[in-house]
Amino acid sequence: MVSIMNVDRKISSEDEYIRRHHRHDVRDNQCSSSLVKHIKAPVHIVWSLVRRFDQPQRYKPFVSRCIVQGDLEIGSVREVNVKSGLPATTSKERLELLDDDKHIFGVKIVGGDHRLRNYSSIITVHPEVIDGRPGTMVVESFVVDVPDGNTKDETCYFVEALIRCNLKSLADVSERLAVQGHMEPIDRM
């Protein structure tokens, strides 16, 4: 019974974070989704990777290079080079939201040689305890136009696969950094 209550609590906190921070106005020709990843590393480590608009390649495996135009602030634009294997070589993205207190990061794609039109994403980072140690729940949501010739399901499936890969890589990098930092267990009261 205790484990069921913990699962219910986890699901309800995920739902609450999604409801609070991941609202997108979805039009008829768009799809949207939210994905959750639990990472065995403290928030400050995970956030230090997510917030680096100028260095997405630190955890995003499909990014080979990133150049930011101007100062790093809301409205900044980055040019991202995409590694081969994806149906794109470049993406131009604008920083829409960066809140270091609430751990909220938002990006909008504004150009590039790909089919992700009107793509916008929000990432939030939340502390949690995993196996008695500091952990992090990451929620990433998106909205994007459905390209001509594709269905909503196909488009969501493709974007979700990319995000899952990025979140897995974020977990791998964060957990490696956490182990190097020798995390201490959290005392439970």
N, C-alpha and C positions, 0 to 999 in steps of 0.2 A: 504494500500500500504506500509506503514512503516513496519508493521509486516512481510510482505513478504520479504522486503529488509533485515530485521534483520535475518530471517531464511536463506536467500541466503548467507548472510555474514557468519553466523555460519557454514553452510555447507561448504562453500569454505575454511574457516579457518581449519575445521576438515580435509578436503581433503589435504590442504597444509601441515599440520603437519604429516599426514600419508605419503604423498609423500616424505617429507623431512627426516623423522626419522624411518619409518617403512617399509624399503625395505628388503625383504627376497628372497633369491634364492630358488625358489620352483621347485623341481624335479617332474617328472611324477607320482611317487608313494607317493606324499605328498599333504597336503592341508594347506591352510593358510587363515587367516582372520584378520580383525581389528575391535575392538569394542570401543565405545566411551561412557563415563559416565560424566555427568555434576554434580558437587558436590557443595553444598552451604557451602563451607568452603574455607578459603584462602589457597593459594599454600603452604605456609610454614608448615601448619598443615598436609595437604595431603602428601607432600613430606617427612615429618618426619616419616610417617608410611611406605610409599613405599620403601624408601632407606634402611630400616633396614633389610638387608639380613640375619642378625642373629636372627630376631624376626618376621618372617612372620605370626606367630600365633596371632599377635596383631590385624590383620584384616582378615586373611584368615581362615574361619570357619572350613575347613577340616584339618587344621594342628594342631596337639596336642602337638608337641615338635620339637625343632630344635637345633642341635648341629653343630657349625662351627668348622672346623679343621683349625688351624693356625690363622694368623692375618686377620682382615677384610679388604681385598683389592681385586683388580681384580685378578681372578684366585682362590680365596678362594672357598672351597667346603663346603657345608652344607648337613647334613643328616636330613631329615624331616620325622617324623612319621605322618602318615595319620590316621585320625579318621575312625572308622568303618563306613560302609555304602558305601564306594567306593571300586572299584575292585583293591585295592592296600593297602599296609601297610607302605611302605617306599619309599622314593625318594631321590636320590643323585643328587645335583644340584651345578653348578659352576657359580660364579659371573663373567659375561662377560663384563659388562659395568656399570659404576657408575659415572655420571657426575652431581655434585652438582650445577654447574652453569647453565647448560642447562636442568636440571631435567630429565635425561635419565637413565634408569635402565634396564639392560639386564641380563637374566639368561638362562642357557642351562642345560637340564637334561642329566646327564652322567651315570645314573644307577638307580636301584630300581626294585621293583617287580610289575611293571605295564606295560602297552602296549604302553606308550608314548615314542617311539623311535625317536631319532634325534629331540626332541622338543626343540625349542628355542623361547623365548619371549622377547619383548621390551615393556617397559612402559614409556610413556612420560607424564609430568604433566605441564599444561599451565594455566596461570592466565586468568580469565575472570570476568565479572561482571554479577551477577545473582540477579535480583530484587533489584538493586541498592547497592548490597553488594559484598565484595570480594568473588569470587567463583573460581572454578578450573575445567578445562576440562582434564580428564584423557583419554589417548588413550593407549590401549593394543593390540598388534598384536602378532601373533604366526605363526610358521610353524612346522609341525609334519608329520612323516611317517604315512601312512594309514596302519593299521594292516591287516594282512591276514584275509580274511573273512568279512571285513568291506568295505564300500564304502567311497569315499571322503566326501559325504554329511553326512553320519552317524558320521564319525570321527570329522568333523568340528562342527556338532551339539553338540556332547558330550563335546568337549573342550570349545566351546562357552558358554555352560551352566555352566561349572565350572568357567569360567572367569566372566560371568555375576553375579554369586553368590559372587565371591570375590570382584567385583567392587561395588556391592550393600552393602556388609559389609564394604568396605573401605569408602563408602559414609556415612553409618550410624555412624561409629566410628568417622570419621572426623567431621561430622556435630555436633555430641554430644560434641566433644572437642571444636569446634568453639563456641557453645552456652555457654559452661562453661567459655570461654574466653571473652564473651560479645563483639562480633564484632561490629564495628562502620560502618555506611553507608559510601559509597564513594560519594564524591561531584562530580556531573557531570558538565562539563563546556560546 
